[in-house]
Amino acid sequence: MSDRDQIIEVMARAEASFEEIEYVKYRELFNEQAAHVLAALDAAGLAVVPVEPTEAMLAAGMAEAGTDLASEYRAMLAASKETEG
């Protein structure tokens, strides 16, 4: 399961719990809603990333080491999207 799929499932299960509806029965609907929220965040220039950076994120940040922090940060964010699958 990709990081993005895992985020969608967590968000979908949270919504189902909030609505007090069985997740498994309406999984497709809740996953679609969660994916829509992630797309809206992406369009707004926002991202959901892991609390701890992945190996790919760390490698990307190190590859930009010695530049400015913003470049390192952007490289790490780009790497987090590449691992989504």
Sequence and secondary structure as in RCSB ss.txt:
>XXXX:A:sequence
MSDRDQIIEVMARAEASFEEIEYVKYRELFNEQAAHVLAALDAAGLAVVPVEPTEAMLAAGMAEAGTDLASEYRA
MLAASKETEG
>XXXX:A:secstr
  HHHHHHHHHHHHHHHHHT  TGGGHHHHHHHHHHHHHHHHHTT     SS  HHHHHHHHHTTTS HHHHHHH
HHHHHHHTT 
